[in-house]
Amino acid sequence: MAIASVVYFISFTGFNLRIGASRDWDLFSPMAIPLTLFTMHSIFLVKPRLNRRELGVLGMFLLLHIIPWVLVNSNKDWFINRFNAMTSNSKWSQQAKAYAFDELRFYYVNNGRIDIAIIYARKAVLNQSSSRNLFNLAVAAHNLNRPDEAALNYKNAIEV
């Protein structure tokens, strides 16, 4: 578990700085569970045996850190609302916001809501006009039978 947590931490921050380091490291980030477990494991490296009080404090820390993450992320509406709030009220980089909006676009496409997906595709393009985001916007426009908008975005994606 410690090795997995360290690898996850390094890959999330070290190899993707514009996205990883720009994101809020809040209680509900995907880093919560691996970092919490790594912290717990590290404590036992420093002090192999803990008394009941120390174990109780450690257990409470673990529960307080993981249970809210699981509850919020297991409820679809809470998760979407939190994700929307984080993209609009955070200090994320433009690239990180574009990535988050593209994830929301993907979520709505998978749920058959192309009408909402195109809104997030546009937001992604506004934050980062990459070929990927432009292509995704073109596909959403195409799926909504908007050929002029689709053609324009396909052309822009090719130019980028």
MOWOMO-V703678 format. One record per residue. N is the residue number from 1. PSI is psi in whole degrees, -180 to 180 (999 if undefined). OMEGA is omega in whole degrees, -180 to 180 (999 if undefined). D_LAST is the distance of its C-alpha to the last C-alpha in Angstrom with 1 decimal. Layout:
# MOWOMO-V703678
n=N psi=PSI omega=OMEGA d_last=D_LAST
n=N psi=PSI omega=OMEGA d_last=D_LAST
This chain:
# MOWOMO-V703678
n=1 psi=-41 omega=-180 d_last=41.4
n=2 psi=-43 omega=-180 d_last=41.1
n=3 psi=-44 omega=179 d_last=39.1
n=4 psi=-41 omega=180 d_last=36.7
n=5 psi=-43 omega=-180 d_last=36.4
n=6 psi=-44 omega=179 d_last=35.8
n=7 psi=-43 omega=179 d_last=33.1
n=8 psi=-45 omega=180 d_last=31.4
n=9 psi=-47 omega=-179 d_last=31.7
n=10 psi=-45 omega=-178 d_last=30.4
n=11 psi=-34 omega=-178 d_last=27.4
n=12 psi=-36 omega=-177 d_last=26.5
n=13 psi=-41 omega=-174 d_last=26.8
n=14 psi=-34 omega=-174 d_last=26.7
n=15 psi=-2 omega=180 d_last=23.8
n=16 psi=59 omega=-172 d_last=21.5
n=17 psi=-40 omega=-176 d_last=22.5
n=18 psi=-31 omega=179 d_last=19.7
n=19 psi=-54 omega=-174 d_last=20.5
n=20 psi=-50 omega=-176 d_last=24.1
n=21 psi=-16 omega=-179 d_last=25.6
n=22 psi=-19 omega=-175 d_last=24.1
n=23 psi=152 omega=176 d_last=25.7
n=24 psi=131 omega=176 d_last=29.1
n=25 psi=70 omega=-178 d_last=31.7
n=26 psi=-178 omega=-178 d_last=34.0
n=27 psi=-28 omega=-173 d_last=36.6
n=28 psi=8 omega=-180 d_last=34.4
n=29 psi=162 omega=179 d_last=31.5
n=30 psi=-11 omega=178 d_last=31.1
n=31 psi=-15 omega=-172 d_last=32.7
n=32 psi=-53 omega=-175 d_last=35.9
n=33 psi=-51 omega=-180 d_last=37.7
n=34 psi=-41 omega=-179 d_last=36.9
n=35 psi=-36 omega=176 d_last=37.6
n=36 psi=-47 omega=179 d_last=40.7
n=37 psi=-38 omega=177 d_last=42.0
n=38 psi=-41 omega=178 d_last=41.3
n=39 psi=-45 omega=180 d_last=43.2
n=40 psi=-46 omega=-179 d_last=46.1
n=41 psi=-40 omega=-179 d_last=46.2
n=42 psi=-35 omega=179 d_last=46.1
n=43 psi=-39 omega=-180 d_last=49.1
n=44 psi=-19 omega=174 d_last=51.2
n=45 psi=-34 omega=-180 d_last=50.3
n=46 psi=-44 omega=-178 d_last=51.8
n=47 psi=99 omega=-173 d_last=54.7
n=48 psi=-33 omega=-178 d_last=55.6
n=49 psi=131 omega=179 d_last=58.1
n=50 psi=148 omega=176 d_last=57.7
n=51 psi=175 omega=-175 d_last=60.5
n=52 psi=-41 omega=-179 d_last=60.3
n=53 psi=-45 omega=179 d_last=59.2
n=54 psi=-41 omega=177 d_last=56.3
n=55 psi=-38 omega=178 d_last=55.3
n=56 psi=-45 omega=178 d_last=55.5
n=57 psi=-44 omega=179 d_last=53.2
n=58 psi=-42 omega=178 d_last=50.7
n=59 psi=-41 omega=178 d_last=50.9
n=60 psi=-42 omega=177 d_last=50.3
n=61 psi=-46 omega=-180 d_last=47.3
n=62 psi=-49 omega=-179 d_last=45.9
n=63 psi=-43 omega=-179 d_last=46.7
n=64 psi=-24 omega=-179 d_last=45.4
n=65 psi=-35 omega=-174 d_last=42.1
n=66 psi=-41 omega=-175 d_last=41.5
n=67 psi=-48 omega=178 d_last=43.2
n=68 psi=-38 omega=179 d_last=41.1
n=69 psi=-46 omega=-179 d_last=37.9
n=70 psi=-45 omega=-178 d_last=39.2
n=71 psi=-48 omega=-178 d_last=40.5
n=72 psi=-41 omega=-177 d_last=37.5
n=73 psi=-14 omega=178 d_last=35.1
n=74 psi=-16 omega=177 d_last=37.5
n=75 psi=114 omega=-174 d_last=37.5
n=76 psi=-47 omega=-177 d_last=34.5
n=77 psi=-43 omega=178 d_last=34.8
n=78 psi=-43 omega=-179 d_last=35.5
n=79 psi=-47 omega=-179 d_last=32.5
n=80 psi=-43 omega=179 d_last=30.1
n=81 psi=-43 omega=179 d_last=31.8
n=82 psi=-42 omega=-179 d_last=31.7
n=83 psi=-42 omega=177 d_last=28.0
n=84 psi=-45 omega=-180 d_last=27.3
n=85 psi=-40 omega=-179 d_last=29.5
n=86 psi=-34 omega=-180 d_last=28.0
n=87 psi=-30 omega=-178 d_last=24.4
n=88 psi=-23 omega=-176 d_last=25.8
n=89 psi=23 omega=-176 d_last=28.6
n=90 psi=174 omega=177 d_last=27.4
n=91 psi=27 omega=179 d_last=26.1
n=92 psi=154 omega=174 d_last=23.3
n=93 psi=164 omega=178 d_last=20.1
n=94 psi=-38 omega=180 d_last=17.1
n=95 psi=-42 omega=179 d_last=15.6
n=96 psi=-41 omega=178 d_last=18.9
n=97 psi=-42 omega=179 d_last=19.2
n=98 psi=-41 omega=179 d_last=15.8
n=99 psi=-43 omega=180 d_last=17.1
n=100 psi=-43 omega=178 d_last=20.5
n=101 psi=-36 omega=178 d_last=19.3
n=102 psi=-35 omega=175 d_last=17.4
n=103 psi=-41 omega=177 d_last=20.8
n=104 psi=-40 omega=176 d_last=22.6
n=105 psi=-47 omega=-180 d_last=20.4
n=106 psi=-42 omega=179 d_last=21.3
n=107 psi=-48 omega=-178 d_last=24.9
n=108 psi=-33 omega=175 d_last=25.3
n=109 psi=-46 omega=-180 d_last=23.7
n=110 psi=-23 omega=178 d_last=26.3
n=111 psi=12 omega=176 d_last=29.0
n=112 psi=18 omega=-179 d_last=28.2
n=113 psi=68 omega=-179 d_last=27.2
n=114 psi=-33 omega=180 d_last=24.0
n=115 psi=-36 omega=177 d_last=25.0
n=116 psi=-35 omega=-180 d_last=24.8
n=117 psi=-38 omega=-178 d_last=21.8
n=118 psi=-31 omega=176 d_last=19.6
n=119 psi=-46 omega=180 d_last=20.8
n=120 psi=-31 omega=176 d_last=19.6
n=121 psi=-41 omega=177 d_last=16.3
n=122 psi=-42 omega=179 d_last=15.9
n=123 psi=-39 omega=178 d_last=17.3
n=124 psi=-44 omega=180 d_last=14.9
n=125 psi=-39 omega=179 d_last=11.9
n=126 psi=-33 omega=-180 d_last=14.2
n=127 psi=-32 omega=179 d_last=14.7
n=128 psi=111 omega=-177 d_last=11.3
n=129 psi=64 omega=180 d_last=8.1
n=130 psi=163 omega=179 d_last=6.7
n=131 psi=-37 omega=179 d_last=5.5
n=132 psi=-49 omega=-178 d_last=9.3
n=133 psi=-39 omega=177 d_last=10.5
n=134 psi=-41 omega=178 d_last=8.8
n=135 psi=-45 omega=179 d_last=10.2
n=136 psi=-37 omega=177 d_last=13.4
n=137 psi=-40 omega=178 d_last=13.8
n=138 psi=-43 omega=179 d_last=13.5
n=139 psi=-43 omega=179 d_last=16.1
n=140 psi=-43 omega=178 d_last=18.3
n=141 psi=-41 omega=177 d_last=18.3
n=142 psi=-45 omega=-180 d_last=19.2
n=143 psi=-23 omega=177 d_last=21.9
n=144 psi=11 omega=179 d_last=23.3
n=145 psi=48 omega=176 d_last=23.6
n=146 psi=77 omega=-172 d_last=21.2
n=147 psi=-36 omega=-179 d_last=19.8
n=148 psi=-46 omega=178 d_last=18.4
n=149 psi=-40 omega=179 d_last=16.5
n=150 psi=-46 omega=-179 d_last=15.3
n=151 psi=-43 omega=179 d_last=14.3
n=152 psi=-44 omega=-179 d_last=12.3
n=153 psi=-33 omega=173 d_last=10.4
n=154 psi=-44 omega=180 d_last=10.0
n=155 psi=-45 omega=179 d_last=8.7
n=156 psi=-39 omega=178 d_last=6.2
n=157 psi=-42 omega=179 d_last=5.2
n=158 psi=-40 omega=179 d_last=5.5
n=159 psi=-40 omega=180 d_last=3.8
n=160 psi=999 omega=999 d_last=0.0
